[in-house]
């Protein structure tokens, strides 16, 4: 049975803005208060998706979340007969809360969930655990809607097991697939699942960053291994280097990326690099495996973070060759571009092609190509269990481009988040989107309107 790896990208939502909410994310903090372009952002994301479809890859779409989050505003004491009254009160009394609850951060679906394919799980089903994202308030609020959207996308219960997010406590801080990598011979083979964590929750004096938070705990990783019924001998745990977290490596996918029998990473990514390599090889087995380690002398951590060299998509062209899809910023960073040009000349490793894509709107907010996608390994039966309306093709691409052009603004400031008209525009857009993607009623405003009618 043929098995493939599909990418499900998050559609960038209509409230895409630069509020600088993410401590530890250099780009997010550095571009605070700039004017964003939600329309351009969504089109850039769709164009990246379409380029992979054109290359023959399976590409899916995950819907954005409804923002601002009215239900949370009401829970925080902002009242009003109409939702727009709630927004107006929040804007006057607590504009910073409104900014957090207006974030379009669900676009970075690498943080949506951790997914283990049926080839790895003891019950031979695909296991999905949505991330709780407890480290950041603007992301913590995502999980209820993420659960609904994932269930509406991976909808056949014969193939998909949907777990609840882990308990919403810092001891089980879980950031999803941004800290999870799967390595395998072929996608349908049992793979090695690499879980990367920033800290031990229960060891207060253990290695930890001094400046920025370590968002993922070992305890969260261990819980997901149990939930997904993974084989212990096929699991590797690795701790991030605290020093690189303090340089802006807030997730492992900012400093490492893997695909099949290739692991591409910076030499300073892990606390105990040699131990990680040995554990991967022991779990993987005796067949050919490629470690591509980027030396600091060639690309500094700073250049890697600013260019998002490792926040790229590593994709198999065939059994022996891979391509690396990088953001435009990688080409504009001299050390990175020089390294990549030398890399593809080296025929002793599998990365043979570099593709550059413009996702500047996402990059300015701290998310590159790999942040925008959630990887899902599916066999022929399982892919038939996916909501077919969420799989991108030429017709859906055109329909979504038209949808974006109709409903999205071409500029958005922090002040615009208080505009009641923006909320009404977003509601209308998302209601139409659920019909395009055949999601059903996944948004609170749809459920509320249904109950009141």
C-alpha positions in Angstrom: 0.0 0.0 0.0 1.5 3.3 -1.0 2.1 5.8 1.8 2.8 9.5 1.3 3.6 12.5 3.5 1.0 15.3 3.0 1.5 18.9 4.2 -1.5 20.7 5.7 -0.9 24.4 5.7 -2.8 26.9 7.8 -4.7 29.6 5.8 -3.6 32.9 7.2 -6.6 34.7 8.8 -8.1 38.1 8.1 -6.7 39.6 11.3 -3.1 38.9 10.5 -1.2 41.7 12.3 2.1 42.6 14.0 1.4 42.9 17.7 4.8 41.5 18.8 3.2 39.0 21.2 5.7 36.2 21.2 8.6 36.6 23.7 11.6 34.7 22.4 10.6 35.1 18.8 13.1 37.6 17.4 11.1 38.6 14.3 7.8 38.8 16.1 9.3 41.2 18.7 11.3 43.2 16.2 8.4 44.0 13.8 5.9 45.0 16.5 3.5 47.8 15.5 4.2 47.6 11.8 1.4 47.6 9.3 0.5 44.2 8.0 -1.1 43.1 4.7 -3.5 40.2 5.5 -4.5 39.7 1.8 -0.9 39.5 0.7 -0.1 37.1 3.6 -2.8 34.7 2.7 -2.0 34.7 -1.0 1.7 34.1 -0.3 0.7 31.1 1.8 -1.6 29.8 -0.9 1.1 30.3 -3.6 3.5 28.2 -1.5 0.9 25.5 -1.2 0.1 25.6 -4.9 3.8 25.3 -5.9 4.0 21.9 -4.0 0.8 20.7 -5.7 2.3 21.5 -9.0 5.3 19.4 -8.1 3.1 16.5 -7.3 2.9 16.7 -3.6 -0.3 16.2 -1.6 -1.3 19.5 0.0 -4.1 20.2 2.4 -5.6 23.4 3.9 -6.5 24.0 7.5 -8.9 26.8 8.3 -8.0 29.9 10.4 -9.6 30.6 13.7 -12.2 33.3 14.4 -10.7 36.4 15.8 -11.1 38.3 18.0 -12.0 35.5 20.4 -15.3 36.8 21.7 -16.0 34.0 24.1 -12.7 34.6 25.9 -13.4 38.3 26.0 -16.7 37.6 27.7 -15.0 35.2 30.2 -12.7 38.0 31.1 -15.6 40.3 32.0 -16.1 42.3 28.8 -19.9 42.3 28.4 -22.4 43.5 25.9 -25.6 42.5 24.1 -23.8 42.4 20.8 -20.3 41.1 20.1 -19.2 44.4 18.6 -20.0 46.0 22.0 -17.7 43.5 23.7 -14.9 44.4 21.3 -15.4 48.2 21.8 -15.2 47.8 25.6 -12.1 45.7 25.4 -10.4 48.2 23.1 -11.0 51.0 25.5 -10.3 49.2 28.8 -7.6 46.6 27.9 -6.3 47.0 24.3 -3.4 44.6 25.0 -5.9 41.8 25.8 -7.8 42.6 22.6 -4.5 42.3 20.6 -3.8 38.9 22.1 -7.3 37.7 21.3 -7.1 39.0 17.7 -3.9 37.1 16.8 -3.9 35.1 13.6 -1.2 32.8 15.0 -3.1 29.6 14.2 -1.7 30.0 10.7 1.4 28.3 12.0 0.0 24.8 12.0 3.3 23.2 12.9 2.1 24.1 16.4 -1.4 22.7 15.8 -0.7 19.2 16.9 1.6 16.2 17.1 0.7 13.5 14.7 2.0 9.9 14.6 1.2 7.8 11.5 -0.4 4.3 11.7 2.9 2.7 10.8 4.3 3.8 14.2 1.3 3.1 16.5 0.4 -0.1 18.2 -3.2 0.0 17.1 -2.3 0.9 13.5 -4.2 4.2 13.5 -3.2 7.8 13.0 -3.0 9.5 16.4 -3.5 13.2 16.7 -2.9 15.3 19.9 -3.6 19.0 19.6 -1.0 21.2 21.3 -2.0 23.1 24.4 0.4 26.0 23.7 0.2 27.1 27.4 3.4 29.3 27.2 1.6 32.1 25.3 -1.9 33.4 26.1 -2.6 34.4 22.4 -1.8 30.8 21.4 -3.2 29.0 24.4 -6.8 30.0 23.3 -6.4 28.1 20.0 -6.8 24.6 21.2 -10.7 24.3 21.4 -11.0 25.5 17.8 -8.0 23.5 16.6 -9.7 20.3 18.0 -12.9 21.1 15.9 -11.0 21.9 12.7 -8.7 18.8 12.9 -11.8 16.6 13.5 -13.5 18.1 10.5 -10.4 17.6 8.4 -9.3 14.2 9.5 -12.9 13.0 9.9 -13.0 9.2 9.5 -12.9 7.6 12.9 -11.9 4.3 11.4 -8.4 5.8 10.7 -7.9 8.7 13.0 -7.7 8.9 16.8 -8.2 12.4 18.2 -6.8 12.9 21.7 -7.6 15.9 23.9 -4.8 18.5 24.4 -2.6 17.7 27.3 -3.5 19.3 30.7 -3.2 23.1 30.4 -0.3 23.5 32.9 3.3 24.6 32.4 4.5 21.1 33.5 3.0 19.7 30.3 3.8 22.6 27.9 3.3 21.2 24.4 4.0 23.2 21.2 3.1 20.4 18.7 5.0 19.3 15.7 7.4 22.2 15.8 9.3 20.0 18.3 8.7 16.7 16.7 10.5 15.0 13.7 9.9 11.6 12.2 12.7 9.7 10.5 12.1 6.6 8.4 13.3 4.6 5.4 10.0 4.9 3.5 7.0 6.7 4.8 5.0 3.5 5.2 7.8 1.9 7.4 7.9 2.1 11.2 9.8 5.3 11.9 11.8 6.9 14.6 10.0 9.7 16.3 12.3 12.4 17.7 10.8 14.6 20.4 12.7 17.7 21.3 12.1 19.5 24.6 13.5 22.7 26.2 13.3 21.7 29.9 12.3 19.2 32.6 9.2 20.5 34.3 10.1 18.7 37.6 13.9 19.5 37.7 14.0 23.2 38.7 17.8 23.5 38.6 18.3 21.6 35.4 19.7 23.2 32.2 17.5 26.0 31.1 17.6 29.3 29.1 18.2 32.5 31.0 16.5 35.0 28.7 13.7 33.4 26.9 11.3 30.6 27.9 11.7 26.9 27.1 8.2 26.2 25.9 8.3 22.4 25.5 8.7 20.0 28.5 10.0 16.5 28.5 7.0 15.5 30.5 4.7 16.6 27.6 6.7 14.6 25.1 6.5 11.5 27.3 2.8 11.9 27.6 2.3 12.0 23.9 4.4 8.9 23.4 2.1 7.1 25.8 -1.1 8.4 24.2 0.1 7.5 20.7 1.1 4.0 21.7 4.6 4.4 20.3 7.3 1.7 20.7 9.9 2.9 23.2 12.8 1.6 21.1 11.6 3.8 18.2 11.4 7.0 20.3 14.3 9.5 20.9 14.1 12.4 23.3 16.6 15.3 22.8 17.0 18.5 24.8 17.4 21.8 23.1 20.6 23.8 23.8 19.5 26.5 26.3 22.0 28.9 24.8 20.3 28.8 21.4 16.9 29.3 22.9 18.2 32.5 24.2 19.3 33.4 20.7 15.7 33.1 19.3 15.4 29.3 18.7 12.0 29.1 20.4 11.1 25.8 18.7 13.3 23.0 17.4 12.1 23.7 13.8 14.1 26.9 13.9 17.3 25.0 14.2 16.7 21.5 12.7 14.5 19.7 10.1 14.4 16.1 9.1 12.8 13.9 6.4 13.1 10.1 5.9 16.8 9.2 6.3 18.1 12.8 6.5 18.5 15.1 9.4 19.6 18.6 8.7 20.6 20.6 11.8 22.9 23.2 13.3 25.8 22.0 15.4 24.6 24.0 18.4 21.0 22.7 18.2 21.1 20.2 21.0 22.5 20.0 24.5 24.2 16.6 23.9 24.6 16.4 20.2 26.6 13.1 20.0 24.2 11.3 22.3 21.3 12.4 20.1 23.0 11.2 17.0 23.8 7.8 18.6 20.2 7.3 19.8 18.8 8.1 16.4 21.1 5.6 14.7 20.4 2.9 17.3 16.7 3.4 16.8 16.9 3.7 13.0 18.9 0.6 12.3 21.8 -0.3 10.1 20.5 1.2 6.8 22.0 4.4 5.3 21.3 7.6 7.2 22.5 11.1 6.6 23.4 13.7 9.2 23.9 17.1 7.7 25.4 19.2 10.4 25.9 22.9 9.7 28.9 24.3 11.4 28.8 27.6 13.2 31.8 28.8 11.2 29.7 28.4 8.1 26.3 29.7 9.3 26.0 31.4 12.7 23.0 30.7 14.9 22.0 34.4 14.4 22.1 34.0 10.6 20.1 30.7 10.9 17.4 32.4 13.0 17.2 35.6 10.9 17.1 33.6 7.6 15.0 30.6 8.9 17.4 28.3 7.1 16.1 25.3 9.1 12.5 26.4 9.2 12.3 25.1 5.7 10.4 22.2 4.1 12.6 19.1 3.4 10.7 17.0 0.8 11.5 13.8 -1.1 11.6 14.1 -4.8 12.2 10.4 -5.2 13.8 7.6 -3.1 17.3 9.2 -3.3 16.8 12.9 -3.7 15.3 15.7 -1.7 14.5 19.4 -2.2 14.7 22.1 0.4 12.0 24.8 0.2 13.4 28.0 1.9 12.1 31.5 2.4 13.4 34.4 0.4 15.3 35.6 3.5 17.6 32.6 3.1 18.7 33.8 -0.3 19.2 37.3 1.1 21.5 36.1 3.9 25.0 35.7 2.3 26.4 33.0 4.6 23.2 30.9 4.2 23.0 31.2 0.5 26.6 30.4 0.1 26.2 27.3 2.3 23.2 26.1 0.3 24.9 26.5 -3.0 27.8 24.4 -1.8 25.5 21.8 -0.2 23.7 20.9 -3.4 27.0 20.4 -5.2 27.8 17.7 -2.7 26.5 14.5 -4.3 27.2 12.4 -1.2 24.0 13.7 0.5 20.4 13.7 -0.7 19.5 17.4 -0.8 19.9 18.2 -4.5 17.6 21.2 -5.1 16.7 24.5 -3.4 13.4 26.2 -4.0 12.9 29.8 -2.8 9.4 31.1 -1.8 8.2 34.5 -0.7 6.4 34.2 2.6 7.5 37.6 3.9 4.3 38.5 5.7 4.6 35.3 7.8 8.3 35.7 8.3 7.9 39.2 9.7 5.7 37.8 12.3 8.2 35.0 13.1 7.0 32.0 11.1 8.7 30.5 8.0 7.7 27.8 5.5 7.9 25.0 8.1 5.9 26.9 10.6 3.0 27.1 8.1 2.6 23.4 7.6 1.6 20.3 9.6 3.1 17.0 8.2 0.7 14.1 8.0 1.8 10.6 6.8 -1.1 8.8 5.2 -1.6 5.5 3.4 -4.0 5.0 0.5 -7.0 4.2 2.7 -6.3 6.9 5.2 -6.1 9.7 2.6 -9.6 8.6 1.6 -10.7 9.3 5.2 -9.6 12.9 4.9 -12.2 15.6 4.1 -11.7 15.8 0.3 -12.7 19.5 0.2 -9.6 20.4 2.3 -7.2 18.9 -0.3 -5.8 21.6 -2.6 -6.1 21.3 -6.4 -6.3 23.9 -9.1 -10.0 24.6 -8.6 -9.8 25.0 -4.8 -6.7 27.2 -5.2 -8.6 29.5 -7.5 -11.6 29.5 -5.3 -9.5 30.4 -2.2 -7.6 33.1 -4.0 -11.0 34.7 -5.0 -12.2 34.3 -1.4 -9.1 36.1 -0.1 -9.4 38.9 -2.6 -13.0 39.4 -1.7 -12.9 39.4 2.1 -9.4 40.4 3.2 -8.0 43.9 3.8 -4.7 44.9 2.2 -3.5 46.7 5.3 -4.1 46.3 9.1 -2.7 48.2 12.1 -3.1 47.5 15.8 -5.7 50.2 16.0 -7.8 48.5 13.3 -8.3 45.5 15.6 -10.9 47.6 17.5 -12.9 48.2 14.3 -16.3 46.4 14.6 -16.5 46.2 10.9 -13.3 44.0 10.8 -15.0 41.5 13.1 -18.1 41.4 10.8 -16.0 41.0 7.7 -14.1 38.1 9.4 -17.3 36.4 10.4 -18.7 36.6 6.9 -15.4 35.3 5.4 -15.1 32.4 7.7 -18.7 31.4 7.3 -18.2 31.2 3.6 -14.9 29.3 4.1 -16.6 26.5 6.1 -18.9 26.0 3.1 -16.0 25.9 0.6 -14.1 23.4 2.8 -17.2 21.5 3.9 -16.2 21.8 7.6 -19.6 22.2 9.1 -20.1 24.6 12.1 -16.6 24.8 13.7 -16.8 28.4 14.9 -18.6 29.6 18.1 -20.5 32.3 16.2 -22.0 29.7 13.9 -23.0 27.5 16.8 -24.5 30.5 18.7 -26.4 31.7 15.6 -27.7 28.1 15.0 -28.9 27.9 18.6 -30.7 31.3 18.5 -32.5 30.6 15.3 
